[in-house]
Amino acid sequence: MPCPSWWQYTRGEKDYSQRFSDPSNKFEWSHTVIRGIIGNPVYLGHTIMCKHETVFKVGLLRKTPGADRIRVDSTHEPLVSQEIFYNAKILSRKREDTSGNVSIFSGLIKCGTCGKAMCQRYWRRDRHRIFVCNTYAKNTQRCTDHRIFYDDLYDAVLADIQYHA
């Protein structure tokens, strides 16, 4: 299924010409869109109202605090069960790799070329932990091969902290 930004691009609402120069990119959903879907109570059959309010005489919108929002439960049939919704939320917050390790650099390292996140992988039989460009890992034509060993990054950050401390 094409992502929402693809539809905006095809209707001329936003200029995503650089992102969609390759037509196969229309199937790559943004992590922020997926996170918004996973956290949306509409999929459980609930409706949330008054999420934004207009600032008097200025006309700007600002978010309403969660306590001031109106929530109406069971306004329509749920699209997913409570269990699936809860499990998806838990998995989206998970930062562990397949062996159960959580990196201290998780979510902080970005590729210098494309700006996307670098993900942790294990390299060769020795299972050295490295960070590689996530874009390159998915499609070698869209970015260049960037990698850094976990130990080298850890040593560099520690040396910088010690220098400035």
C-alpha positions in Angstrom: 0.0 0.0 0.0 1.4 3.4 -0.9 2.3 5.8 1.9 0.2 9.0 2.6 3.0 11.3 1.3 2.9 9.5 -2.1 -0.8 10.5 -2.4 0.1 14.1 -1.5 2.8 14.0 -4.1 0.6 12.6 -6.9 -2.1 15.3 -6.2 0.5 18.1 -6.2 -0.1 19.0 -2.6 3.6 18.6 -1.5 6.9 18.5 -3.4 8.4 15.1 -2.7 10.0 14.8 -6.2 13.4 13.9 -4.7 12.0 11.2 -2.4 9.9 9.7 -5.1 12.3 9.9 -8.0 12.3 6.1 -7.7 8.7 4.9 -7.9 9.3 1.9 -5.6 9.8 4.4 -2.7 6.1 5.0 -2.6 5.8 1.8 -0.4 8.2 3.0 2.3 6.2 4.3 5.2 7.7 6.9 7.6 8.2 5.6 11.1 6.4 8.6 12.5 3.3 7.8 10.5 3.4 4.2 11.7 3.9 5.3 15.3 0.9 7.7 14.9 -1.3 4.8 13.7 -0.2 2.4 16.4 -1.0 5.0 19.1 -4.3 6.1 17.7 -7.3 5.0 19.9 -9.6 5.3 16.9 -8.4 1.8 15.9 -9.9 0.5 19.2 -13.3 2.1 18.5 -12.8 5.2 20.6 -13.1 8.9 19.6 -11.0 11.7 21.0 -12.3 15.2 20.6 -10.9 18.7 21.3 -7.3 17.8 20.6 -6.6 21.4 19.5 -7.9 24.7 20.5 -7.8 28.1 18.8 -5.9 30.9 20.5 -8.3 33.8 21.0 -7.8 36.7 18.5 -4.6 35.1 17.0 -6.2 32.2 15.2 -3.3 29.8 15.9 -3.9 26.2 16.9 -2.3 24.7 20.0 -2.5 21.2 21.4 -4.9 20.6 24.2 -3.5 18.8 27.2 -4.6 15.1 27.4 -6.6 15.7 30.6 -8.7 18.4 28.8 -9.6 16.2 25.8 -12.9 14.6 25.5 -12.8 10.8 25.0 -15.8 8.8 24.0 -15.4 5.0 24.2 -17.0 2.5 21.8 -18.3 5.0 19.2 -17.7 2.5 16.5 -16.6 -1.1 16.0 -12.9 -1.6 16.7 -10.6 -2.3 13.8 -8.2 -4.3 15.9 -8.5 -6.0 19.3 -7.2 -4.5 22.5 -4.5 -7.2 22.7 -3.1 -6.5 19.2 -3.2 -2.7 19.8 -1.3 -3.2 23.2 1.3 -5.6 21.7 2.0 -3.2 18.8 2.6 -0.3 21.2 5.0 -2.4 23.3 6.9 -3.6 20.2 7.2 0.0 18.8 8.9 1.1 22.0 11.3 -1.8 22.0 14.9 -1.0 21.3 16.4 -4.4 21.7 18.2 -6.4 19.0 17.6 -10.1 18.5 19.9 -11.1 21.2 18.3 -8.8 23.8 21.0 -6.1 23.9 20.0 -2.4 24.0 22.5 -0.1 22.6 23.3 3.2 24.4 23.5 4.8 21.0 20.0 3.6 19.8 18.2 6.3 17.9 21.1 8.8 18.2 23.4 7.9 15.2 22.5 9.3 11.8 24.0 8.8 8.4 26.1 11.7 7.2 24.9 11.3 3.6 21.2 10.6 3.7 20.4 11.7 7.3 18.5 8.5 8.2 19.2 6.4 11.3 22.1 4.0 11.5 21.1 0.6 12.8 23.1 -1.9 14.8 24.2 -5.1 13.0 26.5 -8.0 13.7 29.4 -8.4 11.3 31.1 -11.7 10.3 31.7 -14.8 12.4 33.3 -12.8 15.2 29.9 -11.0 15.6 31.5 -7.5 15.9 28.8 -5.0 16.6 28.7 -2.3 14.0 26.3 0.5 13.0 25.4 0.7 9.3 23.2 3.1 7.3 19.7 1.8 7.4 19.0 3.2 3.9 22.0 1.4 2.5 21.1 -1.8 4.3 17.7 -1.8 2.6 18.8 -0.6 -0.9 22.4 -0.2 -1.9 21.5 2.2 -4.7 20.0 4.8 -2.4 23.0 5.6 -0.2 26.7 4.7 0.2 28.2 2.2 2.5 28.7 3.8 5.9 29.6 1.8 8.9 31.3 2.3 12.3 32.3 -0.3 14.8 30.5 -0.1 18.1 33.7 -0.3 20.1 35.3 2.6 18.1 32.3 4.8 18.5 32.1 4.0 22.3 35.8 4.8 22.7 35.5 8.1 20.8 32.5 9.2 22.8 34.1 8.2 26.1 37.3 10.1 25.2 35.3 13.2 24.3 33.4 13.1 27.5 36.6 12.6 29.5 38.2 15.5 27.7 35.3 17.9 28.4 34.7 16.7 32.0 
